Amino acid sequence: MLARARDKIRELTVRKAANFGSRTTKDTKSGFKNPHSSFESLFKGPSRPLNDVLPVEVLIEIFTVLILNTWEKSHKVIMGVSLVCRSWREAGRGMELIRVGTWSSKQMDALLGHIHTTALFQERNRVNIQNLSVQTDYQKDFHRLPELLTLCRTSLRQLQLGRFFTNIQVAELLPDAIMETRDSTYFPNLTSLILSKFTPRELISFIKSVDPSNLEHLKLGDTFLWYDNILPEELTALRFPHLKEIAVEGYSKPDNPTIGWLCQIAPNLEMLELSIVRDRLPVLTEFLASDRIPKALQRPRVWVKIDKYDHLDPECPDMVPLVKLIKERGWKMWICVHMSCGSWVYE
């Protein structure tokens, strides 16, 4: 995104400079036309506003990069740049919703209420949200989220959804019946997907709703498939060629097929992050040494949970086979041993 913005700035600035440069003026000393004086006047003229050099489309590119590369919500970023001048305020109009997040039902109601007042919604019944993060209320399920996803599904690039609990009755998002009625993928431009405490059915629905050629990052928190070693062909046949980072938080049973399935659908996977307990280190080492791991893997990241008064380091018998495998494969080692009172990393 940053490189694309730089290229756009360079292209449009040069184009505008060329337009100014074509307006030749007469040199006051020699009486001949000077092809450079009008271009130099861009920067030497008194109180020349910046928008005379950067067109609106370039400012929009800059603001978008600024929003997507900070932790601040987009409305705060746009509020700051709008104070610079009237032209910046006009360029930032409608960009306050590029990156948004809600953590309560009241915030969701306020967000949708604001969306209904925007020009884009009134003209096209949609909203340009590119980065969306939604968390549920305490012991409650998602509030009006399907309504919001319908409005921004085509513009979304990054989506993060999380529940507090999985033991409450939930209204599943993106049921298969809805997905089968659509002619194209529900999220055609999504590159990053983060789900926490979702049901197996929801996980499959979201995976099937993404364009396989765009997804690059997937993170699952306490979200697994069913405990069944036999998966239908429609799942095993999926391939995501650009999916290079997968992180799975939470502890599943040894016979759960989720990790193996994710490695299968991401043939060019470079980073795999897993969480295990100490007793499962041999099982993990065997899995990483098998042919089920993509050959492109470079950075396995392992979180190992131990008891409060336990100890684990690379010289311990439980850890030695894993460390040896990482060195033999030429992978970058990152192992975090953690307990209730702290953690430490071996690199």
N, C-alpha and C positions, 0 to 999 in steps of 0.2 A: 504493500500500500504506500509506504514512504517513498520507494523508488519510483512508483507510478506518479506520485504527486510531484516529485522533483522533475521528472521528464515533462510533465504537463506544464509546470511553471516555466521551464526552459523553452519549450516550444512556443507557448503563447507570448512570453516576454519578448523573445526574438522576433516573432511575427509582428508584435505591436511596435517594437523598435524599428523594424524595417518600414512599417507604414509611416512612422514619423520621419525616418531618414529620407524617405522618398520626397518629402516636402522640402526641397532645397530652398535656401535663402541666400541673399546677396551679402557677401562679406563687406563690412563697412569700410575696411582699410583698402582693399585691392579693387573693389567694385565687381569682382567675379563671384559667381555662385559658389557657396560653400555647402557641400552635401552633408557635413557633419554638424553644423551649428544647431540645427533644429533638434537632433538627437541629444546633443549635450545640454540643450536647454531643459530637457526633461529633468535633469538632476541639479542644474545650476539655478533654475528659476526660483524666485522667492516663494516660500510656503507652498511648494508643489505637493498636493495630496497624494498619498501612496496609491490610491485607487487609479490614478492616471497611468501608473506603471503596471499594476496588476489588475487584470480584468476580473469581473465578478466570478467567472467560472474557475479562475485560479484561486481566488480567495476561498471559494467553496471547497476546493480540493485541500487547501491548507487547513481549514477548519475541521474537515472530516478526519484528516490524519491526526490532528491535535486531540480530537475527541476520542478516537479509537486507541490512542496510545497513552492515555492517562486514566487514573482511577476515578476521577471526578465524573459525575453524571453530565450529560451533554448540555442540559439547561444551565448549569453553573458555568461551563466553559463559554457558551455562547453569551451569557450575561456579561462575562468579563470582556470578551472581544468587542461586544456591541458598544462599550463605553469609549472606544477609540475614536470613532467618527461615524457619521451618518451612513457612509458607503459600507462600512463594515457591518453596521447594524442591519442594513438592507440585505447584504450578502448572507448573513447568518439567520435570516428570517426562515422559519420552518425547519431549522436544524436542531432545535432543542430536544427533539425526540429520537435522535440517532442512537443514543446510548441511555437506556432507562432501566430501572429496577424497582420492584415493589416487594414489600415484606409484610403486608397486611391487606385485609379486605378494603379498608378505607383508602389506602393508597391506590389500589386497583380501581376503585370507583372514581377517584379523583383523576387518575390517568386517562381512563376512558372518557370521562366528562370533558377533559381538555382536548382529546383527540377529535371529538365530535365538533369542536369549534374551529378546527384547522381547515385551511383552504383545500388541501389535498384530500381530506376525507369528504368534504362537501362536493368536490368535483369528481373524484374517482372511487370513493368509498374504501380508501386504504390509508396506511400511514407508513412513513419511511423510517421504521425502527430497524437498525442493523445489529445492535447488541442488546439482548434482552435477558434480564435475570429476574426470576420470580421465585419467592419462597412462600410457603403456606403459613397461615396463622398457627399458633400453638394448638395442637390436637384438632385441627381443622383441615379440610382439603382445599384445593385450588378454587378460588373465587373468580368467576367470569374469565378464566384464562382461555378457554376455547374461543370466546368472542374476540379476544385480543389477538390470538394466533391467526385467526381468519383474516384480520385486517393487515397484518404485517408479514405473512408467511413468505411472500415473494422477495421481500427486501432483507430478511434476516440473514446475517452472516454468522453470528455467534448466539447460541441459546443455552441458558443455564436454568434448570428447573429442579427444585428440591422440596421434599416433604420433611416434616419433623419426625413422623412415625409411620411405620408400615402396618401397625396392628389396628388401625382405624379403618372403617369402611370407606372406600374411595370410589369416586366416579372416574373410571379409566379414560384417559385422554387418547385421541386418535384411534378409536376402535377399528378393527379390520373392515367392518362393514362400510365405514365411511371411506377408507382408503381405496377400496375396490371400485368405488364409483368415480374416481378421479382419473382423468386422461393423462395427467403428468404428475411428477413428484410434488408432494405437498410443500416441501422446502427446497426449491430448486437451486438456491445459492448458498445454502448452509455449509460452512467450513468447520465449525467447532460445535460439538454437542456435549453437554454435561447434564447427567441425570442422577438424582439421588433418591433412593427409596422408592423405586418404581417397580411395578409388577412385571413379570415375564412377558405378558401379553403387550403391555405398553412398550417395553423395550423393543420387541420385534416390530411393533407398529412404527415407532420412531425411526428405527434403522431402515425399514422399507420405504419410509417417506422422504428420505434424503437422496439427492442425486449422487450416485457412487463416484462420479468424476470430480466432485468438489470437496467431499469430506476429508479433512486433514487431521483433526484432533477429536478424540473420544475419551470421555471420563465417566466412569460409573461408580456410584457410591451405594453400597448395599443393594445393588441391582443385578440380579442373576437370572439365568434361564431356569427352566424346570430341572429337577434332578432326574434326568433321563438321558442316557447315553445315545439314544437314537434321535437325530434331528431330521426334520423333513427336508427334502431336496431343495425347496424354495429358499431355505436358509443357508444351506451348505453351498449353493450355487452362487451366492452373492459375492461380489468382488469390489473392493474399494482401493484402486491403484494408488491413490494419493494419501491414504490414511497411514500416517507415519508415526503417530503418537497415540498410545492407548494407556490409560491408567485405570486400575480397578481397585477401589477401596472396599474394605470389608473382608470377612472370612467366609468362604464357602466350603462345602464338604469336598473331599477328594474326588468323588465321582461326578461332581458338577461339570458340565461340558462348556461352560461359558468361556473360560480362558482359551481352551483349544479352538473353539469356534471363532473367537475374535482373531486369533493368529491365522486361521484359515482364510478369513475374508479380507485380511490385510496383508497381501503377499510382499509388500515393500515396507513393512513395519520396521522402524528404526529404534523406537523407544517403547519399552514395555515396563509398566510400574505395577507391582503386585504387593499385597499384604498377606503375611502368613504368620502362623505361630511357630515356635521353635521346633516342635515335634515334626513339622511338615517340611523341614529343610531337605531331607533326603528325597522326598517326593518332588519338590521343586527342582532340585538339581537334576534328577532324572528327566523331568519334563524339558528343561532348558537344553539338555544334551540330545534330545530326540530330534527326528526330522520334522516334527510338527512346528518347530520354530522357524520363522522366515529367515532366509539367508542374509537378508539386509540388516538384521538386528545388530545394533551397535551399543545401545545403552540400556541394559536391563537395570531397573531400580527396584530394590527389594526392601520392604519394611518388615522387620522380624520382631514380633512381640514376645517378651519374656516375662517371667514372674518378677515381683518386686525385689526379691533378694537374690535373684539369679544373675549370672554373668555370661557374656558371650563375646568372643573376639575372633579375629581371623585364624588364630592358632588353635581354637577349640576343635575337637574332632567333628562336631556337627557342622562346623563352618568350612573346614579345610576342603572338602570336595567341591563346594560351590566356588570358593575363591580360586581353586586350581582350574576349574572349567572356564571361569571368566578370563583368566590369564591366557589359557590355551587358545581361546577363540579371539583374543585381542579386543575384547569388549572393555568399555570404560566401567570401572567398578564403582558402584554406589550402593552401599548397604547401610541402612539405618536400623539400629537396635534400640527399641524403645520399651519403656515400662510406665507405670502410673506416675512415677516421680521424675521422669526425665528421659533423654535419648541422646545417642551419639552416633556419628556417621563415620564409616570406613570408606575411603576413596583410594 
